[in-house]
């Protein structure tokens, strides 16, 4: 009988009760230190039952492994171990082992961490869950492509279409300018218009939202951001200007303004 | 290698790493209070229920809640409540800031605390491998959305070069000239750019398949993704450090032999409040932490790839040696 050969008790080091028993019983090794694949075992087996390792293979599990370790320990324990191997006792020992293993967190020295994991969902449930996740991601993508990116949504930045064609890259730059009361314009930095927490694009899209350009709250907010720089300004213009860049020479060509919004600061005289 | 090879020690250490990284990159939401309500244009979703930005004290409270939750996660106290509070407060805070028109795709890092709570990152809780498996699939699906967007956007067309185009955009249209962006605009060879387009699409579309195949394959995917994100930072100046933090959940941190001082609950809470005060006063350390995380993530990914390849080579050579010995004996 293989489990009668000298060996090591394989136990779960995450379980204090199991660790205490292993320390008492004699030579033992936690499954966490074993190459389970080589030992012919799975993590599920190793976390749910004690094993008996002979050379590099686990040859017995559960009550049989406990019996083997007791026999190896010798003395009274050895007699107990041999008793556990008797045909009728073995069946009862197996049942007792299962009950103890299932409730090992309630045993002396046991903690919550000793609890054996409940079985996970079935394969079909997992398949359904994966289907739901996949559909959720794809639905977000469809909505996003229609210009209505939802939040929260399971999306990663896709970048989308290729900006380069035939050695030319086209891109949009956003520029800000102040329109003074005398009608002259002067460029102004984005951070000065949007405030220090604006980020590189925050508020850009919403500045072009319907109603934003004429909203007194927006005008007040802009005036507060501009401070003294906006003293003589009556409006802020935001231009979305398209440029193309030659990938060989890196030369820039102005393709003109594609969109523009002028926000009245409420100082028109 | 199955999903249950990740132990509660792995997950517990990941919780500490996640909380530490997030404390260094704490978001602030108070700046939103300055914005006029006319600029509140929420995306389709629950934030359409509001008419404008909440008051400053509400936004400050949200930031404080994120900070204290991260402190608790770091210390390992009230982990269940802290995980929920962290996810909900970040979800709400980011949802409000995205109502200004720019959405950052950071949902994965935001929902990580709740997902990992279910997976078993709280002290003394049971690990649930099936949660990790579904989480890996979710990450794969998120990457698939990026890959499909590129695929349908014409990235595989050999006559045009998407990565080159975006490098030009970042450098010339957005003035993001750090790292390798500007030198890369001097590279014109198509054989450099076109494989990058293909690699991005193939990698992003395949992670979901790798997640289905198992943990070993998924680790291959995230190792490659970590290198990919470093490349994106170096060339495009776009930092996906949050993604690297998310991938770190699948690393067996328990196998590292480390000893450290375990912070207590008061230390965690005080640390969180202190971090929040620092962020509100001086801003967070994200500009430094993000590149460090991306470089660290890529280093771990590279180490894993080299380790795996050398393991396969060693196994092959021992098989060949075994075969030769058998042949000799025979």
Interface residues (C-beta under 8 A of the other chain):
Chain A: X14 X32 X42 X43 X44 X47 X111 X112 X113 X115 X117 X118 X120 X121 X126 X129 X130 X133 X134 X136 X137 X138 X140 X141 X143 X144 X145 X148 X149 X150 X151 X152 X153 X154 X155 X156 X157 X158 X159 X160 X161 X162 X163 X164 X165 X166 X169 X171 X172 X173 X195 X196 X197 X199 X200 X201 X202 X203 X204 X205 X206 X207 X209 X211 X212 X215 X217 X218 X220 X221 X224 X243 X245 X247 X248 X250 X252
Chain B: X2 X4 X5 X7 X8 X9 X28 X31 X34 X35 X36 X37 X38 X39 X40 X41 X42 X43 X44 X45 X47 X91 X94 X95 X97 X98 X99 X100 X101 X102 X103 X105 X107 X110 X111 X124 X125 X126 X127 X128 X129 X130 X133 X134 X137 X138 X141 X142 X143 X144 X145 X146 X147 X148 X149 X150 X153 X154 X155 X157 X159 X160 X161 X162 X164 X165 X166 X168 X169 X172 X173 X174 X185 X186 X188 X197 X204 X208 X212 X238 X243
